[in-house]
Amino acid sequence: MGSNRRILVVDDDPAILRALRRGLTLEGFEVAVAECGEAALKGAAGADAIVLDVSLPDLSGIEVCRTLQDEGVQVPILMLSALDEVADRVAGLAAGADDYLVKPFDLTELALRLRALLRRAAPAGGRLRVGALVVDPQARRAVLGGRELALTRREFDLLEVLAFNAGMVLSRSVLLERVWGYDFQVTDNAVDTFVGYLRRKLEAGGEPRMLHTVRGVGFVLRAPG
């Protein structure tokens, strides 16, 4: 995914705009740029996804998110920030952002996250496919090679996040945030435990491993082979 998908990149740093335009174009996206919040609001309707810096000279990225949400503009938003602060991240996500990346970031990771957001927004019946695995978020069903998986609510939530981000390694902290929310009573051990449960159910029919541990980084769901 990437071809013909239009990404609006919003940042007041010309060097970052140039780098993102060049990099995302090489990744197969069409790229438009804006240097302020007002320009972002004008260009949002024509975009398939927005990469939005938090710090802008007029409206903040959080204000842009809130305005788009109030106006009913349904476009996936990936926020960028130089501040790795939980409060800043929470504010962005609460305002309507779909994902969050801290500067400096890896361009390949940014492109993978954009593809994940675009898959999530795609109107293809809402189903996610990773190899022989089909995840239906609306029906909350998962089928692997014709075998329906009997998943608990939390196991399904975890599988859904991993399938949305297929091919991308997700850290324990990211999974905690997206599956458990901001419940700080839950620890990293819970992620490992539920990954173990989910892996056993995925492999119960003798299927090859799809859910991999990347030591020291996190977990990734990939189609076998």
Secondary structure, 3 states (H helix, E strand, C coil): CCCCCEEEEECCCHHHHHHHHHHHHHCCCEEEEECCHHHHHHHHHHCCEEEEECCCCCCCHHHHHHHHHHCCCCCCEEEEECCCCHHHHHHHHHCCCCEEEECCCCHHHHHHHHHHHHHHHCCCCCCEEECCEEEECCCCEEEECCEECCCCHHHHHHHHHHHHCCCCCECHHHHHHHHHCCCCCCCHHHHHHHHHHHHHHHCCCCCCCCEEEECCCEEEECCCC
